[in-house]
Every structure is written in C-alpha cells, then in structure tokens.
Amino acid sequence: MISENNKSVIYSKTLASDVNALLEGVSSEQLFILTDQQTKIHCLPILQREGALKNAKVYTMPCGDHYKTIDTVVDIWKFLGENGGTRKSMLINLGGGVVTDLGGFVANTFKRGISFINIPTTLLSMVDAAVGGKTGINFNGLKNEIGVINPAKTVVIYPDFLRSLDTENLLSGYAEMLKHGLLSSEEEMNKLSKFDARNPNFELLAELIETSIEVKANIVKQDPTEKGIRKALNLGHTIGHAFESYSHEIDKPILHGYAVAWGLIGELFLSYKLKGFPQNLMTETVRFIKENYGVFEITCKDYPTLYEYMAHDKKNANAGEVNFTLLSGIGEIVPNCIVDKELIYQALDFYRDSVGI
Ligand code: GLY
C-alpha cells in the first residue's frame, strides 16, 4: 500500500473481498456504486460477488466523455438524495476516467462531501485519472472546466480488469506510464521501453503499474493543487492536447494516450534542444513510440492551427505564451519553460521526421 495525500492506493487480486474490507462502519443502505453501461456488464458482477456490496444501490451512466456533464451530475445527486443518501454515504466509482472524474465530483459536492472509493477499470484511469484527487466535469465546451481537487478515500487497483482491455486502450494508458518513466529514472524507463505492450505479460504489467502510480502519487503528495512540481505531470500534454483537439476538429479522433505519446516526441525534442536532454535516450523513447503508436497524419499546413491550440491551453500562465514542462534528463524536471513559435514548429518537424511522414 502506498499513501497518496494521507489516502491510500491498494492492489487487489480478490476485488470483492478487498473492497468489502474497506467498508467497515458504512451501513449497506448507505452504499452506492456508479458504473457506466459497459462496466455494469463486465465489472460490476466481479465487485458484487460477495458481502455488503451485493445490496449497494447502483446508478449507471451512459459511456463516453460526452456525458461528463452537469446534467449527469444533477441526475446522480437526485439518485443519491431519493435513495436515502446522507453524509455517511459512500460512493464507489467503477469505471474509466469519465466515471472516476465525474463520480469524484459528485461525491465531493453531495451534502458538501461524502467518502468515495475509485476502482479504475482501464489502464489510463489506473495510472492517471483515478489517482491524485482531480475530479470534475466538462462545461461550456471546455474539458474539465468545473471541478474539485480532493482524493478518493482509497483507490483500488485490480489489474485483472486489464486482461479484457483492447490493445488500443492498453497502449493509451501505457503512454502515461511512459511519461511517469521519463519523470522517474533511467532504470524504470529501460523496463518500460522493453515491455511488449501488444502481447502483454500481465504479471509484469502489474509491477510496472505499481511503480508508475508511485511516481504520480509522490509528485501529487508534494503539490496536490498543482502550484509547482505537479505541472511535471503535463509532460507530453501541451503538444499532445493540441493533437487531440485537432483530431476532434477534423473528425478523426485519437485516443488521449496516443496524443500524449506523439506529444512526448515533440517535447523530448524541445528538452534535447533547450535543456540538454541526452539524444540517445530521446532516440530510444521515440523508437518505442513509433513502433507501438504509429502516426497521426499532419502536414506543415496544420502547424498554425496546432500552435493556436497550444497558445490557448488553460495551463499557460500568460496569454500568448506557450508553457512546457521539459526535462534536462530522465527524472530531471524543468517546469515553466516558455517556448517560441519557431522552435515549436521545429518540434513538429521532428515529430513528422520521427514517424516518417
Ligand atoms: N493528469 C495529470 C494530473 O493529475 O495532474
């Protein structure tokens, strides 16, 4: 068990009994579970195999980021209220990042805050969304515009859920693990770039996940509200978010983690150019990304649009400046690097050269 802001992350092989053990002091009428339409079918039966959880009241939301809205939140607030929810209630969020973000927000606001447990079911939510206390919803066309930072009482990692996850979603989560590797040590990065993510050894993956979560939890512990070092977790995301938003604009949506992986290529280039990140380590990471993630097709005509997305990223402190977290080496973090347009265009050139377009 590792501690996250005085809360905990546990690794489970027997989900139902491990979660039941966390429910001491919570009466079964006060137990609520949030699922989506997929996790209701595939994951809920495993969670409800035994104990008090069998009688928990279940709310099921539709799948997808599209439903991460205030309307869904209102509906769940009503469900809790109409089904006897009190300040002693406990909400268990069983799903990917949409469910843990939205469910965490519901729990943090209902009756001014009730306890919640996150049980992430995708790799992306295990290593990122469910850990670190960021909760919230999309609003007014903006992602995660409204929210609260307050962590789950416990995050329960049940790696067996990953055995049925498709390769694309596994790789999507794995990109955040690569990011954590780059923020930690050469030893960890070595292990990550040797892993066969297309034909995974699940025992080894479970070990890599544990270390990856530890990297994130240690950063969050130092800076829970993202005033300083937590910005390191944005590595790969400035360019990555621009790719992701643009992919939606042109109706060829890409998965978040793929965008981050391609963003890492550009941001490692900036790290190499501006902060002396070792070239051989950049080349090795770029090789892994190219082999596993393929390409997102862009041409130099797309650069101005991509730049605009970066310039409007909500993480920039000042309008018109594009802010990056860069690295001078693996685990050597340089936050708040303002990079000019010309060099960002060079990073996009490097991305295209690296993936062969
Ligand atoms: N996903 C980045 C963070 O939790 O800070």
Residues whose N, C-alpha, C, O or C-beta is under 5 A from the ligand:
A	BS01	LIG	V131 G132 K134 R230 L233
